Amino acid sequence: MAKYTREQRQRAVELYVKYECCAADVIRELGYPSREALRMWHRDWLDEQGTGVSSQRGERYARYTEEQKRASVWTII
C-alpha cells in the first residue's frame, strides 16, 4: 500500500471537487489513488471542514509510551 503525503491527498481532493466528484478524471490526471481511497480522503476533508479537526488517518501511533521505553532500557542495563 502506497503512502501519500498530506499535500498529495489535498491536491487529489481539490481536483475531485473541481471535477464534480469524478474519480476517473482525478485518477487519469494524477495516476493515483484508487476510487475508494479518493472517496475516503474526500469524506475526511468534508469532516475536517465541518469540525475543524484534521483527520489522523495514516499517521503512525506510538506502540509504547515513553515510560515503557525508559523502563525497558533500565531493565536491560
N, C-alpha and C positions, 0 to 999 in steps of 0.2 A: 504494500500500500504506500503510495507516494504521499509525502508531506508537503503541504503548500504553506507559504508564509501568509501572514495576515494580509499583506498588501496584495498578494496574488488572489486570495479569496475575495478581497474587497473589489478588485478590478473585475473579477468574474461576475460578482453580484451586480455591480454597476452596469455591466453590459447586459446582464439578464433583465434588469429593469428597463434599460434602453430599448432592447429588442422585444419588449412587451411579453416577458416571461417565455421566450422561445429558447429552450435549452439547446436545440440543434444549432442555432446560429452562433451561440456563445462557444460551443464546443468546436465548431468549424473554424471560428476565428482564433481561439486561443490554443486549441489542441488538448484542453483539459477543462474541467473534470468530467466525471460521469454525470448523467442526468440526476441521479439520486443525490450525489454529493452537492451538486449545484442547488437543488431544491432545499436541501438541508441547510446550506450556507445562507440561502435567501430567508428561510424561516428564522435562523439565528439573527440575521441582520434586522428583520422586522421586530423580533423580540427586543433586540438592543435599542432600536429606535423608540419603542414603546416604553421600555423600563429605564433606559439609560445605563443599564448594566451590561458590560460586554460578556460575550459567551466565553466559557472556559474550555470549549471543545478543542481537543487536540493538544492541550497543554499538558505537560508532564506533572505528575504529582510526586511528592516525596514519599518513598516507601517507608522510610524510617525517620523519626523525629531526631532533632539534634541531640537530645538527651540520650536516646537509644544509641546513637553513633558514638557519643563520648563514653558511655558505659561499656560498649563493645571494645573500644580501644583500650580502656583501662583493664579489662579482664585479660587481654592478650599480653600486656606488659607485665 
